[in-house]
Amino acid sequence: MVIDVTDDKFEEVIVNSEVPAIVDFWAEWCGPCRMVSPIVKELSEEYGDKILVAKMDVDSNPNTAVKYGIRNIPTILFFKNGEVVDKQVGAVPKAVLASKLDALL
Protein backbone atom coordinates (compact mmCIF):
# COMPACT_ATOMS: atom_id res chain seq x y z
CA MET A 1 0.00 0.00 0.00
CA VAL A 2 1.25 3.47 -0.87
CA ILE A 3 0.52 6.16 1.69
CA ASP A 4 0.49 9.92 1.21
CA VAL A 5 2.75 11.71 3.64
CA THR A 6 2.86 15.41 4.54
CA ASP A 7 5.45 17.78 5.99
CA ASP A 8 3.72 17.47 9.37
CA LYS A 9 3.86 13.68 9.48
CA PHE A 10 7.11 12.98 7.62
CA GLU A 11 9.35 12.43 10.63
CA GLU A 12 6.75 10.41 12.50
CA VAL A 13 5.93 8.15 9.56
CA ILE A 14 9.16 7.89 7.55
CA VAL A 15 12.11 8.76 9.77
CA ASN A 16 10.73 6.73 12.68
CA SER A 17 9.69 3.77 10.53
CA GLU A 18 10.79 0.39 11.85
CA VAL A 19 11.10 -0.97 8.30
CA PRO A 20 12.98 0.52 5.34
CA ALA A 21 10.98 3.24 3.61
CA ILE A 22 10.92 4.80 0.18
CA VAL A 23 9.40 8.19 -0.58
CA ASP A 24 8.37 9.23 -4.07
CA PHE A 25 8.57 13.03 -4.32
CA TRP A 26 6.21 14.10 -7.12
CA ALA A 27 3.83 16.77 -8.43
CA GLU A 28 0.55 16.61 -10.30
CA TRP A 29 1.94 18.48 -13.33
CA CYS A 30 5.02 16.22 -13.69
CA GLY A 31 4.80 13.81 -16.65
CA PRO A 32 7.67 11.52 -15.59
CA CYS A 33 6.09 11.36 -12.11
CA ARG A 34 2.98 9.84 -13.67
CA MET A 35 5.19 7.22 -15.33
CA VAL A 36 6.86 6.26 -12.05
CA SER A 37 3.71 6.21 -9.92
CA PRO A 38 2.35 2.83 -11.13
CA ILE A 39 5.80 1.27 -10.66
CA VAL A 40 5.96 2.53 -7.08
CA LYS A 41 2.48 1.09 -6.46
CA GLU A 42 3.52 -2.31 -7.89
CA LEU A 43 6.61 -2.38 -5.68
CA SER A 44 4.55 -1.59 -2.60
CA GLU A 45 2.30 -4.55 -3.37
CA GLU A 46 5.19 -6.92 -4.15
CA TYR A 47 7.27 -6.07 -1.07
CA GLY A 48 4.27 -5.83 1.25
CA ASP A 49 5.07 -5.31 4.94
CA LYS A 50 8.84 -5.52 4.38
CA ILE A 51 8.93 -1.85 3.34
CA LEU A 52 6.97 1.36 3.80
CA VAL A 53 6.11 3.14 0.56
CA ALA A 54 5.02 6.78 0.58
CA LYS A 55 4.37 9.60 -1.86
CA MET A 56 4.85 13.28 -1.14
CA ASP A 57 3.44 16.08 -3.29
CA VAL A 58 6.23 18.67 -3.37
CA ASP A 59 3.85 21.51 -4.22
CA SER A 60 1.75 20.90 -1.10
CA ASN A 61 4.72 19.97 1.13
CA PRO A 62 7.68 22.17 0.25
CA ASN A 63 9.45 22.02 3.63
CA THR A 64 10.44 18.37 3.46
CA ALA A 65 11.47 18.70 -0.19
CA VAL A 66 13.77 21.61 0.73
CA LYS A 67 15.15 19.77 3.78
CA TYR A 68 16.18 16.79 1.64
CA GLY A 69 17.42 18.86 -1.31
CA ILE A 70 14.79 17.72 -3.79
CA ARG A 71 15.45 19.83 -6.89
CA ASN A 72 14.10 17.53 -9.61
CA ILE A 73 11.09 15.27 -9.67
CA PRO A 74 10.41 12.47 -9.60
CA THR A 75 12.96 11.78 -6.90
CA ILE A 76 12.74 8.68 -4.76
CA LEU A 77 14.59 8.63 -1.46
CA PHE A 78 15.39 5.34 0.25
CA PHE A 79 15.44 5.41 4.05
CA LYS A 80 16.83 2.89 6.51
CA ASN A 81 16.97 3.50 10.25
CA GLY A 82 15.79 7.07 9.69
CA GLU A 83 18.63 7.96 7.32
CA VAL A 84 18.69 8.46 3.55
CA VAL A 85 20.78 5.60 2.18
CA ASP A 86 20.03 5.89 -1.53
CA LYS A 87 18.39 8.20 -4.05
CA GLN A 88 16.96 7.90 -7.54
CA VAL A 89 16.27 10.98 -9.63
CA GLY A 90 14.13 10.71 -12.74
CA ALA A 91 12.00 7.98 -14.25
CA VAL A 92 13.72 4.58 -14.36
CA PRO A 93 12.62 1.01 -15.07
CA LYS A 94 11.08 -1.02 -12.26
CA ALA A 95 14.16 -3.28 -12.09
CA VAL A 96 16.35 -0.35 -11.04
CA LEU A 97 14.09 0.53 -8.12
CA ALA A 98 13.68 -3.12 -7.15
CA SER A 99 17.45 -3.63 -6.97
CA LYS A 100 17.80 -0.58 -4.74
CA LEU A 101 15.02 -1.94 -2.50
CA ASP A 102 16.66 -5.36 -2.35
CA ALA A 103 19.85 -3.69 -1.13
CA LEU A 104 17.88 -2.22 1.82
CA LEU A 105 16.51 -5.55 3.00
N, C-alpha and C positions, 0 to 999 in steps of 0.2 A: 504494500500500500504506500502511495506517495502522499505525504502530508504537506500542507502549506505552512510555512513558518514566517513569522514577522520579526521585525527588529526587537520588539518587546519580549518575545519568547525564545529568541535564538540561543542565548546562553543556556537557558533552562532545558531546552529540547535537544540541541545539537552538541554543545560543548560538554554538557553533563551526561550525554548518552553513554550507557553501559556497553553498547555495541558500536562497531564502526559506523560512521554516518557519511552520506554524500549529500551535498546540497547543489542543486541546479539553480544557478542565478540566471534569470531570464526576464523578458519583457514581452508584453502583448504584441508590440509592433515588430518584433525581431523574427525574421524569416527562418534563419538557422535554428533559433530556439524552438520553433514549431517542428523542425525536423528531429531534434534531439528528444523532445518531450515523450514521444511514444517509446523510444529506446529506454529512457529512464524508467518509465512505467513497467516495461517488460522486465527490466533488471530487478525492480522492487518485487515483482511477483516471483521471479525465479529464485532470488536469494532469501525471500521470506523474512523470518525473524532474525536471521544472521546479521542483517544490516538495517539501518534506518535511512530511508530515502526521503528527502525533502526538496521542495521547490521554494524559491524566494523571488518575488517580483521586485526587481531593483527600482522601479519607478515608485512603488508604494513603500519601499523599505530602504531608503538610501543610506542610512547610518551603518548598517552591517556591510553593505557593499563597499563603502568608503573604508571601513575598518580593515577589511580583508583585501583592499587594493583591487577591487573588481573594476577593470577599465573596459573590457570587451565582454560581450555576451554572445552566445552562452558560455559561461564558465562553470565548471563543476569542481567543487572543492571536496577533497576526501579527508575526513577527520578520523583520528584514532586517539583515544584517551584525551579528548578535548583539544588536540593539536592538529593543524593542517599538515598532512603527510604527503599529499600529492595534489596535483591540479591539472585540469584539462581545459584549454581554451579553444573554443570553436567546435563546430560539428564534426564528429568522428564516427566511424563505424562502431557498432555494438561491441565487437570483439575487443576493441581498444579499451573501452570502459570496463568490460568484464575482466580483462587481465589486470587492470588497476585494482578492481575490487578483490580479486583473488589474492593479490599481494597484501591486502589488509587483513585477510582472515587467517 
